[in-house]
Each structure stands twice: as C-alpha cells, then as structure tokens.
Amino acid sequence: MITRNRINFSEKQAALIWQQVVGQDLTSSEDELVSVVYPGRINGDSGPDFRDAVIVNKSHLTKGNVEVHVKSSDWYSHEHHADAEYNNVILHVVMWHECNSATLLESGNSVPVLCLAKALQHQAYLLPYLLPCFQILNHLDRQTLGKLLNTAGEERFKQKAMHFQAEILRFAQKEEAGQVLFRGMMRALGYAKNTKPFENLADRIPLNSIESRAGLAQKQALLLGTAGLLPSQRWPGKLSREKEVQELEQIWQSAGKKVEPMKASDWNLSRIYPNNSPVRRIVAQSYLLERYCEGTYPEPVEGKLLAGILQLVKEVPLSGGHRVLENGLTAAGDGYWRDHFDFDVKSKTKISALLGTSKAGEIAVNVILPFAFSWGELANEARLVDKAIELYRNYPRLAGNCITRHMTKQLCLEESFDFTACHQQGLIHIFRNYCREGRCSHCPLAS
C-alpha cells in the first residue's frame, strides 16, 4: 500500500499528472496493464473529472470517463458509489490507494484503480505530452492547419446534411420536411442537458398543428403545456396571479389536451443558467414560429417555418450574410418575458434576449445551413446548395464550447489562431472521430 507520507498533494495536481501519461503502460491495482491512449477532456460540469477518455486494458480498447482523487477512499466519502452519473467511469485514478480493492459503481460493476504514485514510481515531475498533435504549429504551418480544419469542418457539415436528408426521406414526402427542420432547431435549443427532452417535445407536436394556431399565446400554451412546464403542471394547487400566465393556463385547458404532455421531471431544470432555462427557450421558439407564420412566402413549399427559413438563406448576401441569418433567428421577447426568467421568477434588472445572436449563430451553423444544403440537393436547387456551403465556409468564429476550448488547449492554439466557425466545427469533428476513439494514428492532424 502506498501512503502519502505527509506530502501535501491536491486533486488538481493528480489531474495534471493524469493528462501527461499519454502512451504510458501503467499497472493498475489489479496488476492489470493499462495503456493510456487519450486522457479525455476536462469536465467543467457535475460528474466525472474527465470525459471521453480512451485506454487499453486486457488488450481491449475501452472508452468512457475517468475520475481523479488524491486518495482512493475519496470515491466513497464523495458518495460516487451511490451516484448513477458515475456508472460510465472506466478508470479510477488516484495518487494514493489505501482501499486495497477495486472501485465499486452504483450499477454494481467495478473498475480498476490506477495509483499514480506506484505506477510512476514516486516521480514528482510531469511527463511530457506524447499526443502527436501537441504544439501542432511546431510541425504544421498555419495555412496547412487551416486547410485541414476546413476539410474536417466540411466533413462534419456534410454529415449533418446527410442526416437531415435521411430524416426527410423517412417521412417519404417533402411536405413533412418542416418537421425535420423544427426538430433540429428544437434540439439546438436544448443545450447538452436538455437535448433529448427538446427532441421529445418536437416529436409530440406536429409542426402544422402549431402553425395553425393563431397568435403567440396560442403557440406558447401548446408548446409549454405539451412540455409539462406550465405552473399548474409543475406545482399542482398553486395558482398564479399573473394575467399572462392565467391566459396560457386557460388556453391549454381549453385545447382539449389531444397531445400527451411530458412531465416536469423529464427536464433538467437544475444547474442551468437562468436565461438558458427550457421555459425561456421554448418561448423563444414560439416567437420564431409566430414570426414566420406572419410572413408571406412563395407557394411551392408548404409549411410556414420551412418556407421562411429557406427564403432567408436564399436572400442573405454572401458578404455579411451571417448577420442577416442571426437577425432572422433571434427573439428579443416582450411583455411578460422581457423581465421573467421563468413563471413567477422576475428579474430586478433587464435580462438578455430570449434567443440572442450567439445562440442564433450556433443554430445557423449547426442546423439551418446544413438543412438548406440537404433540401437543395433533394429539390435539385443547385444555387441553394452552393449558397449554404459558401455561407458556412465564411461564417465567422462562434462562441467556444467545452470541446472547442479543450481542443485549442490540446493543440496549444489559445491565442495564436484566427478561427472561423468551420475551423471550430473541424475541431469538434476531429475530437469525436479521432481523439475520443483513440485513433491518433489516423488523425489528419498527426499525418
């Protein structure tokens, strides 16, 4: 058993060492050889410390999460053994292992413990990074790197477009393409924690039934009621005194409840930035639907959201087109939602838009442009196909997410590379198809 010998050591230091042992063959607590292929990305949220790690143990490639502690007993003192969120942990990395047993998961399975002090023979220094992409600009010039990221970004774009095409064809008629677009937009509104609930909500309501309802309040009541997020559904017996809320409740009650509503428990409502709450994002979608229902569009395409979005892409200029796209997808909010984060939760100060330009940009890049590309191919509209991919190629940098931030650090590009949205999408594509799959030798950045 390895003890600390009164050495002060932090979990952060243990995590730093874990990130430096790429390519090392280390022995776990069960005398099992563990080879570290990819240490994973730091998890900035609740749950295991590293996500999407790749190791080789028992001659098998294993992918999952890694939890790091100073002592192996911290697993139990932190009650991870009773938390299902840790069931995808594949390795428990510790500096000192004083439990003399494998680590038990809530599922009843166990995972090996890797004791760094023993595996590294008490070496206090950090091993050098052995990932082939580390400090990439030392062996690739900026122009070449930009081309590789553009290629990867376009591969991701076309994968999304192929997915949209498959979904449209699954409905067997182009008239239902609006439902595919609606589902894609709803998914994008869900962020990581509520992606599935937003998809579920989109699947429960035919888009044409929402578009057929006249007025913003009618659309909001149907969406929020089906989501199970009206106050009467979340807090039975509690009646709101706010007239706007009472109106939504009355509309939902008189709607006949033809759709089976979701439960409030289906949604992740905790640890969410208030402005990103599912309620506000659903309300934002109602504003977009109302906006495009009010417009008049050419006849060949049925479905008001579908026609409006396609027309938006066709009409935006190539130069500065991203601003026009984002303006067509933002929702400022007025009346009740100008100063409310949720029902009966009022802000004392002015709050940001229901759907701002940052999120609108993400939806444009991840949903609108690949959807327009796929529609153009199916409808033999070559100009729309070319327009969509050209707008994507020239779309400026978006706000970073956990994966793009992780990859820029991994490549040591924090302050030294002028990213476009396509470059960022390329980073995500490389991470998902090479890094977390342990396929470094096949990665275009390592060739």
C-alpha positions as CSV (number, residue, x, y, z in Angstrom):
1,M,0.0,0.0,0.0
2,I,1.3,3.4,-1.0
3,T,0.7,6.1,1.6
4,R,1.1,9.9,1.4
5,N,3.9,10.2,4.0
6,R,2.6,13.6,4.9
7,I,3.1,15.0,1.5
8,N,0.6,17.7,0.6
9,F,-0.9,17.0,-2.7
10,S,-4.1,18.3,-4.4
11,E,-6.6,16.6,-6.7
12,K,-5.7,19.2,-9.3
13,Q,-2.1,18.1,-9.3
14,A,-3.2,14.5,-9.7
15,A,-5.4,15.5,-12.6
16,L,-2.4,17.3,-14.2
17,I,-0.2,14.2,-14.0
18,W,-3.0,12.1,-15.4
19,Q,-3.1,14.3,-18.5
20,Q,0.7,13.8,-19.0
21,V,0.8,10.0,-19.1
22,V,-0.3,9.5,-22.7
23,G,1.4,6.5,-24.3
24,Q,2.5,5.1,-20.9
25,D,1.9,1.5,-19.9
26,L,0.9,1.6,-16.2
27,T,-0.1,-1.1,-13.8
28,S,-3.5,-0.9,-12.1
29,S,-4.4,-2.1,-8.6
30,E,-5.3,-5.5,-10.0
31,D,-1.9,-5.9,-11.6
32,E,-3.6,-5.2,-14.9
33,L,-1.6,-3.3,-17.6
34,V,-3.3,-0.1,-18.6
35,S,-2.1,1.9,-21.6
36,V,-3.3,5.5,-21.8
37,V,-4.4,6.3,-25.4
38,Y,-6.3,9.6,-24.7
39,P,-6.7,11.1,-21.2
40,G,-10.1,12.7,-22.1
41,R,-11.3,16.2,-21.8
42,I,-11.8,18.1,-18.6
43,N,-15.4,18.1,-17.4
44,G,-16.5,21.6,-16.3
45,D,-19.8,20.4,-15.0
46,S,-21.0,17.8,-12.5
47,G,-20.0,14.2,-12.8
48,P,-16.6,12.5,-13.5
49,D,-13.5,14.7,-13.9
50,F,-12.6,13.6,-17.5
51,R,-15.0,12.6,-20.3
52,D,-14.3,10.6,-23.4
53,A,-11.1,9.0,-22.3
54,V,-9.6,6.0,-24.1
55,I,-7.5,3.3,-22.5
56,V,-6.3,-0.2,-23.4
57,N,-6.7,-2.8,-20.7
58,K,-7.0,-6.5,-21.1
59,S,-6.0,-6.0,-24.7
60,H,-9.3,-4.2,-25.3
61,L,-9.9,-0.5,-26.3
62,T,-12.1,1.0,-23.6
63,K,-13.8,4.3,-23.9
64,G,-15.5,6.3,-21.1
65,N,-15.0,8.6,-18.2
66,V,-12.2,8.9,-15.6
67,E,-12.5,10.1,-12.0
68,V,-9.4,11.5,-10.2
69,H,-8.9,11.7,-6.5
70,V,-6.0,12.1,-4.1
71,K,-7.0,9.0,-2.1
72,S,-9.0,6.1,-3.4
73,S,-11.3,6.3,-0.3
74,D,-12.4,9.7,-1.6
75,W,-14.6,7.8,-4.0
76,Y,-16.8,6.6,-1.1
77,S,-16.5,9.8,1.0
78,H,-17.8,11.7,-2.0
79,E,-20.6,9.1,-2.4
80,H,-19.8,8.4,-6.1
81,H,-20.6,4.7,-5.4
82,A,-24.3,5.7,-5.0
83,D,-24.4,8.1,-8.0
84,A,-25.5,6.7,-11.4
85,E,-23.8,9.6,-13.1
86,Y,-20.5,7.8,-12.5
87,N,-21.5,4.4,-14.0
88,N,-19.6,5.2,-17.2
89,V,-16.3,5.6,-15.3
90,I,-13.7,3.2,-16.8
91,L,-10.8,4.0,-14.5
92,H,-10.4,5.5,-11.0
93,V,-7.1,7.5,-11.0
94,V,-5.6,8.3,-7.6
95,M,-2.4,9.5,-6.1
96,W,-2.5,7.1,-3.2
97,H,-4.5,3.9,-3.0
98,E,-5.3,2.9,0.6
99,C,-8.5,0.9,0.0
100,N,-6.8,-2.2,-1.4
101,S,-9.8,-3.0,-3.6
102,A,-11.4,-2.1,-6.9
103,T,-13.8,0.8,-7.1
104,L,-17.5,-0.1,-7.0
105,L,-20.0,1.7,-9.2
106,E,-23.7,2.4,-8.4
107,S,-24.5,-0.2,-11.1
108,G,-22.8,-2.9,-9.1
109,N,-19.9,-3.2,-11.5
110,S,-16.3,-2.4,-10.5
111,V,-13.5,-0.5,-12.2
112,P,-9.7,-0.7,-11.7
113,V,-7.8,1.8,-9.7
114,L,-4.7,3.4,-11.1
115,C,-2.3,4.6,-8.4
116,L,-0.1,7.2,-9.9
117,A,2.4,7.2,-7.0
118,K,3.0,3.5,-7.5
119,A,2.7,3.4,-11.3
120,L,5.1,6.3,-11.8
121,Q,7.5,5.1,-9.0
122,H,7.1,8.3,-7.0
123,Q,8.4,10.5,-9.8
124,A,7.3,14.1,-8.9
125,Y,7.9,15.6,-12.4
126,L,5.2,15.7,-15.1
127,L,5.8,13.5,-18.0
128,P,5.9,15.3,-21.4
129,Y,2.9,15.2,-23.6
130,L,3.1,12.4,-26.2
131,L,0.0,13.3,-28.2
132,P,1.2,13.7,-31.8
133,C,-0.9,16.9,-32.1
134,F,0.7,18.7,-29.1
135,Q,2.1,22.1,-30.1
136,I,0.9,21.4,-33.6
137,L,2.3,24.7,-35.0
138,N,5.8,23.4,-34.4
139,H,5.3,20.9,-37.2
140,L,2.5,22.4,-39.3
141,D,2.3,25.9,-40.7
142,R,-0.9,27.9,-40.1
143,Q,-2.1,27.7,-43.7
144,T,-1.8,23.9,-43.8
145,L,-3.5,23.6,-40.4
146,G,-6.3,25.9,-41.6
147,K,-6.9,23.8,-44.7
148,L,-7.0,20.6,-42.6
149,L,-9.5,22.1,-40.1
150,N,-11.6,23.4,-43.0
151,T,-11.7,19.9,-44.6
152,A,-12.7,18.4,-41.2
153,G,-15.4,21.1,-40.7
154,E,-16.9,20.5,-44.2
155,E,-17.0,16.7,-43.4
156,R,-19.0,17.5,-40.3
157,F,-21.3,19.8,-42.2
158,K,-22.0,17.1,-44.9
159,Q,-22.6,14.5,-42.2
160,K,-25.3,16.8,-40.7
161,A,-26.8,17.4,-44.2
162,M,-26.9,13.6,-44.9
163,H,-28.7,13.1,-41.5
164,F,-31.3,15.8,-42.5
165,Q,-31.8,14.1,-45.9
166,A,-32.3,10.8,-44.3
167,E,-34.9,12.2,-41.9
168,I,-36.8,14.0,-44.8
169,L,-36.8,10.8,-46.8
170,R,-38.0,8.8,-43.8
171,F,-41.2,10.9,-43.9
172,A,-41.5,10.0,-47.6
173,Q,-42.7,13.4,-48.6
174,K,-41.1,16.8,-48.8
175,E,-44.2,18.4,-47.2
176,E,-43.0,17.0,-43.9
177,A,-39.6,18.4,-44.2
178,G,-40.6,21.3,-41.9
179,Q,-41.0,18.8,-39.1
180,V,-37.4,17.8,-39.6
181,L,-36.2,21.4,-39.5
182,F,-38.4,22.1,-36.4
183,R,-36.9,19.1,-34.6
184,G,-33.3,20.2,-35.5
185,M,-34.0,23.7,-34.2
186,M,-35.5,22.3,-31.0
187,R,-32.6,20.0,-30.4
188,A,-30.2,23.0,-30.7
189,L,-32.2,24.9,-28.1
190,G,-31.8,22.2,-25.6
191,Y,-28.0,22.6,-24.9
192,A,-26.3,19.4,-23.7
193,K,-28.6,18.9,-20.7
194,N,-31.9,19.1,-22.4
195,T,-31.3,17.9,-25.9
196,K,-33.4,14.7,-25.6
197,P,-36.4,16.4,-23.9
198,F,-36.5,19.1,-26.6
199,E,-36.4,16.4,-29.3
200,N,-39.2,14.5,-27.4
201,L,-41.3,17.7,-27.3
202,A,-40.8,18.3,-31.1
203,D,-41.8,14.7,-31.8
204,R,-45.1,15.0,-29.8
205,I,-46.4,18.1,-31.7
206,P,-46.9,18.2,-35.5
207,L,-45.5,21.5,-36.7
208,N,-48.5,22.2,-38.8
209,S,-50.7,22.0,-35.7
210,I,-48.7,24.7,-34.0
211,E,-48.6,26.8,-37.1
212,S,-52.4,26.6,-37.5
213,R,-52.9,28.3,-34.1
214,A,-53.4,32.0,-34.5
215,G,-51.5,34.2,-32.1
216,L,-48.4,34.0,-30.0
217,A,-50.2,33.0,-26.8
218,Q,-51.8,30.0,-28.5
219,K,-48.5,28.7,-29.7
220,Q,-46.8,29.2,-26.3
221,A,-49.7,27.5,-24.5
222,L,-49.5,24.4,-26.8
223,L,-45.7,24.2,-26.6
224,L,-45.4,24.8,-22.8
225,G,-48.4,22.6,-22.0
226,T,-47.1,19.7,-24.0
227,A,-43.7,20.1,-22.4
228,G,-45.4,19.8,-19.0
229,L,-43.8,23.1,-17.9
230,L,-46.9,25.3,-17.1
231,P,-47.1,26.3,-13.5
232,S,-50.2,24.1,-12.9
233,Q,-48.3,21.1,-14.1
234,R,-45.1,21.8,-12.1
235,W,-46.7,23.0,-8.9
236,P,-50.2,21.4,-8.6
237,G,-52.5,23.5,-6.5
238,K,-50.5,26.7,-6.9
239,L,-52.4,29.3,-8.8
240,S,-50.5,32.2,-10.5
241,R,-52.0,35.7,-10.1
242,E,-50.2,37.0,-13.2
243,K,-52.7,37.5,-16.0
244,E,-50.3,36.4,-18.7
245,V,-49.8,33.1,-17.0
246,Q,-53.6,32.7,-16.4
247,E,-54.2,33.2,-20.1
248,L,-51.8,30.5,-21.0
249,E,-53.3,28.1,-18.5
250,Q,-56.8,28.8,-19.8
251,I,-55.8,28.2,-23.4
252,W,-54.1,24.9,-22.5
253,Q,-57.2,23.7,-20.5
254,S,-59.5,24.5,-23.5
255,A,-57.2,23.0,-26.1
256,G,-58.7,19.5,-25.5
257,K,-55.3,18.0,-24.5
258,K,-55.1,16.0,-27.6
259,V,-51.4,15.5,-27.0
260,E,-50.0,13.5,-24.1
261,P,-47.9,16.0,-22.1
262,M,-44.5,15.4,-20.8
263,K,-43.6,15.6,-17.1
264,A,-41.6,18.3,-15.5
265,S,-39.3,15.6,-14.2
266,D,-38.4,14.8,-17.9
267,W,-36.5,18.1,-17.9
268,N,-33.2,19.1,-16.3
269,L,-34.1,22.3,-14.5
270,S,-31.2,22.4,-12.0
271,R,-27.7,23.9,-12.5
272,I,-29.0,25.8,-15.6
273,Y,-28.0,29.4,-16.3
274,P,-31.4,31.2,-15.8
275,N,-31.5,32.6,-19.3
276,N,-31.0,29.2,-20.8
277,S,-33.9,27.6,-19.0
278,P,-36.1,25.3,-21.1
279,V,-39.1,27.5,-20.4
280,R,-37.4,30.6,-22.0
281,R,-36.0,28.6,-24.9
282,I,-39.5,27.1,-25.7
283,V,-40.9,30.6,-25.5
284,A,-38.2,31.8,-27.9
285,Q,-39.2,29.1,-30.4
286,S,-42.8,30.3,-30.2
287,Y,-41.7,33.8,-31.2
288,L,-39.8,32.3,-34.2
289,L,-42.9,30.3,-35.3
290,E,-45.1,33.3,-34.9
291,R,-42.7,35.5,-37.0
292,Y,-42.6,33.1,-39.9
293,C,-46.3,32.4,-39.7
294,E,-47.0,36.1,-40.2
295,G,-44.8,36.2,-43.4
296,T,-45.9,35.5,-46.9
297,Y,-43.8,33.2,-48.9
298,P,-43.7,31.6,-52.4
299,E,-46.2,28.8,-53.0
300,P,-44.1,25.8,-54.0
301,V,-43.1,25.0,-50.4
302,E,-45.7,24.2,-47.8
303,G,-45.1,25.0,-44.2
304,K,-44.5,28.5,-42.9
305,L,-41.4,27.9,-40.9
306,L,-39.8,25.8,-43.7
307,A,-40.7,28.4,-46.4
308,G,-39.4,31.3,-44.3
309,I,-36.1,29.7,-43.3
310,L,-35.4,28.6,-46.9
311,Q,-36.2,32.1,-48.2
312,L,-34.0,33.6,-45.5
313,V,-31.0,31.5,-46.7
314,K,-31.7,32.3,-50.4
315,E,-31.9,36.0,-49.8
316,V,-29.0,36.7,-47.5
317,P,-25.9,38.2,-49.1
318,L,-22.7,36.2,-49.0
319,S,-20.8,39.2,-47.6
320,G,-22.0,39.7,-44.0
321,G,-24.7,37.1,-44.5
322,H,-24.2,35.7,-41.0
323,R,-25.6,38.9,-39.5
324,V,-28.8,38.6,-41.6
325,L,-29.2,34.9,-40.7
326,E,-28.7,35.7,-37.0
327,N,-31.3,38.5,-37.1
328,G,-33.7,36.1,-38.6
329,L,-33.2,33.7,-35.7
330,T,-33.1,36.0,-32.7
331,A,-36.0,36.6,-30.4
332,A,-35.9,39.6,-28.1
333,G,-39.0,38.9,-26.2
334,D,-41.5,41.4,-25.0
335,G,-44.2,41.9,-22.4
336,Y,-44.0,39.2,-19.7
337,W,-40.8,37.6,-21.0
338,R,-38.9,40.8,-21.1
339,D,-38.2,40.6,-17.4
340,H,-39.0,37.0,-16.4
341,F,-36.6,34.0,-16.3
342,D,-39.4,31.6,-15.6
343,F,-43.0,31.7,-14.4
344,D,-43.3,33.9,-11.3
345,V,-39.5,34.4,-11.4
346,K,-39.0,38.1,-12.2
347,S,-35.6,39.8,-12.6
348,K,-35.0,43.1,-10.9
349,T,-32.8,44.2,-13.8
350,K,-33.0,44.0,-17.6
351,I,-32.3,40.5,-18.9
352,S,-30.9,39.4,-22.2
353,A,-32.9,38.3,-25.2
354,L,-34.9,35.0,-25.3
355,L,-32.6,34.0,-28.1
356,G,-29.6,36.1,-28.7
357,T,-27.1,36.4,-31.6
358,S,-24.6,33.9,-30.0
359,K,-27.2,31.1,-29.9
360,A,-28.7,32.2,-33.2
361,G,-25.2,31.7,-34.8
362,E,-24.9,28.2,-33.4
363,I,-28.4,27.3,-34.8
364,A,-27.4,28.8,-38.2
365,V,-24.2,26.8,-38.4
366,N,-25.4,23.5,-36.9
367,V,-29.0,23.4,-38.2
368,I,-30.1,26.0,-40.8
369,L,-27.2,25.8,-43.3
370,P,-26.8,22.0,-43.4
371,F,-30.6,21.7,-43.6
372,A,-30.8,24.1,-46.5
373,F,-27.9,22.2,-48.2
374,S,-29.8,18.9,-47.8
375,W,-33.1,20.5,-49.1
376,G,-31.3,22.0,-52.1
377,E,-29.9,18.6,-53.1
378,L,-33.2,16.8,-52.7
379,A,-35.1,19.6,-54.6
380,N,-32.4,19.9,-57.3
381,E,-31.8,23.6,-56.3
382,A,-28.1,23.9,-57.1
383,R,-27.9,27.6,-56.2
384,L,-29.3,26.9,-52.7
385,V,-26.7,24.0,-52.2
386,D,-23.8,26.3,-53.2
387,K,-25.2,29.2,-51.2
388,A,-25.5,27.1,-48.0
389,I,-22.0,25.7,-48.1
390,E,-20.4,29.1,-49.0
391,L,-22.1,30.8,-46.1
392,Y,-20.9,28.0,-43.9
393,R,-17.3,28.3,-45.1
394,N,-17.2,32.0,-44.5
395,Y,-19.1,32.1,-41.2
396,P,-17.1,33.9,-38.5
397,R,-16.0,32.4,-35.2
398,L,-18.7,31.4,-32.8
399,A,-18.6,31.4,-29.0
400,G,-16.5,28.4,-27.9
401,N,-17.9,25.4,-26.2
402,C,-16.3,22.8,-23.9
403,I,-15.0,20.7,-26.8
404,T,-13.5,23.6,-28.9
405,R,-11.9,25.0,-25.8
406,H,-10.5,21.6,-24.9
407,M,-9.1,21.1,-28.4
408,T,-7.5,24.6,-28.6
409,K,-5.6,23.9,-25.4
410,Q,-4.6,20.4,-26.6
411,L,-3.2,21.9,-29.8
412,C,-1.7,24.9,-27.9
413,L,-3.7,27.4,-30.1
414,E,-5.3,29.5,-27.4
415,E,-4.1,32.9,-28.6
416,S,-2.4,32.1,-31.8
417,F,-5.1,31.1,-34.3
418,D,-7.8,33.0,-36.1
419,F,-10.7,30.6,-36.1
420,T,-13.8,30.6,-38.3
421,A,-16.9,28.6,-37.4
422,C,-15.8,26.0,-40.0
423,H,-12.5,25.6,-38.2
424,Q,-14.3,25.2,-34.9
425,Q,-16.6,22.5,-36.4
426,G,-13.5,20.8,-37.7
427,L,-12.1,20.7,-34.2
428,I,-15.3,19.0,-33.0
429,H,-15.2,16.6,-35.9
430,I,-11.6,15.6,-35.1
431,F,-12.3,15.2,-31.4
432,R,-15.3,13.0,-31.9
433,N,-13.9,10.9,-34.7
434,Y,-10.2,10.5,-33.7
435,C,-9.4,11.8,-30.1
436,R,-12.1,10.1,-28.2
437,E,-11.9,7.0,-30.4
438,G,-8.2,6.6,-29.7
439,R,-7.4,6.9,-33.4
440,C,-4.4,9.2,-33.2
441,S,-2.5,7.4,-35.9
442,H,-5.4,8.0,-38.4
443,C,-5.9,11.7,-37.4
444,P,-5.3,14.2,-40.3
445,L,-3.5,16.5,-37.8
446,A,-1.0,13.8,-37.0
447,S,-0.1,12.8,-40.6
